[in-house]
């Protein structure tokens, strides 16, 4: 969590270099108040997911700000490492694509630098699953869905929850 706060402070300094210091002071207070106890409830695979995806977001934003391909490559490298932790980080790739098409002048070039390391880590994950009996897929598809009754209630509950979250 401290890595995330430090990245937020660094991004803020790059986005608002002319700030008087009041907001920076409050961000420093926020850094000091981040509870260490949050680190002790994380699941083993969540820790690298948070670390690598946070750093990936930082490098991605720096790439958009500074218009340098190196930052996009590093963002993709860190996103690939987060992908090895959990597949959930694929949603971050969708957010990156949206941001590139919306806010970046050369989205295709940045996307190539971003996807190159992600594809390499994805192929490594595919190779691991192929050689070891697909343990990740077996766990996520079968073991996580053992108690699902198949009547569609889970989808209805999910849609109602999404409606509630997205409503004002």
C-alpha positions in Angstrom: 0.0 0.0 0.0 2.9 2.4 0.6 4.2 1.8 -2.9 0.8 2.9 -4.2 0.8 6.0 -2.1 4.4 6.9 -3.2 3.4 6.4 -6.8 0.4 8.7 -6.3 2.6 11.4 -4.8 5.0 11.1 -7.7 2.3 11.2 -10.3 0.8 14.2 -8.5 4.1 16.1 -8.7 4.4 15.4 -12.4 0.8 16.5 -13.1 0.8 19.6 -10.9 4.4 20.9 -10.6 3.1 24.4 -9.7 1.2 23.4 -6.6 1.9 25.5 -3.5 2.5 22.5 -1.3 -0.8 22.2 0.6 -2.0 19.1 -1.3 1.5 17.6 -1.1 1.4 18.0 2.7 -2.0 16.3 2.8 -0.6 13.4 0.7 2.3 13.1 3.1 -0.1 12.8 6.0 -2.1 10.2 4.0 1.1 8.2 3.5 1.8 8.3 7.2 -1.7 7.1 8.1 -1.8 4.2 5.7 -2.5 1.2 8.0 0.1 -1.5 8.0 -2.5 -4.0 9.1 -3.9 -4.0 5.6 -0.8 -5.8 4.5 -1.5 -8.8 6.8 -4.8 -9.7 5.3 -3.7 -10.0 1.7 -3.8 -13.4 0.1 -0.5 -14.6 -1.3 -1.4 -14.0 -4.9 -2.9 -10.6 -4.2 0.4 -9.1 -3.0 2.3 -9.3 -6.3 -0.9 -8.4 -8.1 -1.2 -5.1 -6.2 2.5 -4.4 -6.4 3.0 -5.1 -10.1 -0.4 -3.6 -11.3 0.2 -0.4 -9.3 3.7 0.0 -10.8 2.3 -0.8 -14.2 -0.3 2.0 -13.9 2.4 4.4 -12.8 4.6 3.6 -15.8 1.6 3.7 -18.1 0.6 7.2 -16.9 4.2 8.3 -17.2 4.3 7.0 -20.8 1.2 9.0 -21.6 2.6 12.1 -20.0 6.1 11.9 -21.3 5.3 10.3 -24.7 8.0 7.7 -24.4 7.8 4.1 -25.5 10.1 2.8 -22.8 7.4 3.6 -20.1 4.8 1.6 -22.1 7.2 -1.4 -22.4 7.8 -1.3 -18.6 4.1 -1.0 -17.9 3.5 -4.1 -20.1 6.3 -6.0 -18.4 4.9 -5.3 -15.0 1.4 -6.1 -16.2 2.7 -9.4 -17.4 4.1 -10.2 -14.0 0.8 -9.3 -12.5 -0.9 -11.6 -15.0 1.2 -14.5 -13.6 -0.3 -13.7 -10.2 -4.0 -13.5 -11.3 -5.8 -13.4 -14.6 -7.9 -10.5 -13.3 -5.3 -8.0 -14.5 -6.6 -8.5 -18.1 -9.2 -5.9 -17.2 -6.4 -3.4 -16.7 -5.4 -4.0 -20.3 -8.9 -3.0 -21.4 -8.5 0.2 -19.4 -5.1 0.8 -21.0 -6.6 0.4 -24.5 -9.4 2.8 -23.7 -7.0 5.4 -22.4 -4.7 5.0 -25.3 -7.4 5.6 -27.9 -8.9 8.4 -25.9 -5.8 10.4 -24.7 -2.8 9.3 -26.7 -1.7 10.6 -30.0 -0.1 7.3 -31.3 -2.2 4.5 -29.8 -1.0 1.7 -32.0 2.6 2.3 -31.4 2.1 2.4 -27.6 -0.1 -0.7 -27.7 2.6 -2.7 -29.5 5.2 -1.7 -26.8 2.6 -2.5 -24.1 1.5 -5.9 -25.5 4.9 -7.4 -26.4 5.9 -8.3 -22.8 2.2 -9.2 -21.9 2.1 -11.7 -24.7 5.4 -13.2 -23.7 4.2 -13.7 -20.1 0.8 -15.0 -21.4 2.6 -17.6 -23.6 4.7 -18.6 -20.6 1.5 -19.1 -18.5 0.0 -21.1 -21.3 3.1 -23.3 -21.5 3.1 -23.9 -17.8 -0.6 -24.9 -17.8 0.0 -27.2 -20.8 2.9 -29.0 -19.2 1.2 -29.3 -15.7 -2.3 -30.5 -16.4 -4.0 -27.1 -16.5 -4.1 -26.5 -12.7 -5.1 -22.8 -13.0 -7.9 -23.5 -15.4 -9.2 -26.5 -13.5 -9.3 -24.5 -10.3 -10.9 -21.4 -11.7 -13.5 -23.2 -13.8 -14.5 -26.2 -11.8 -13.5 -25.8 -8.1 -14.7 -22.2 -7.7 -18.1 -23.1 -9.2 -18.8 -26.3 -7.3 -21.8 -24.8 -5.4 -23.4 -23.0 -8.3 -26.9 -24.4 -8.9 -27.0 -23.6 -12.6 -30.5 -22.0 -12.4 -29.2 -18.5 -13.3 -29.7 -16.9 -9.9 -26.1 -16.0 -9.6 -26.3 -14.0 -12.9 -29.4 -12.2 -11.7 -27.8 -11.3 -8.4 -24.7 -10.1 -10.3 -26.8 -7.9 -12.6 -28.8 -6.5 -9.6 -25.6 -5.7 -7.8 -24.1 -4.0 -10.9 -27.3 -1.9 -11.2 -27.0 -0.9 -7.5 -23.3 0.0 -7.8 -23.8 2.0 -11.0 -26.9 3.8 -9.9 -26.7 7.3 -8.3 
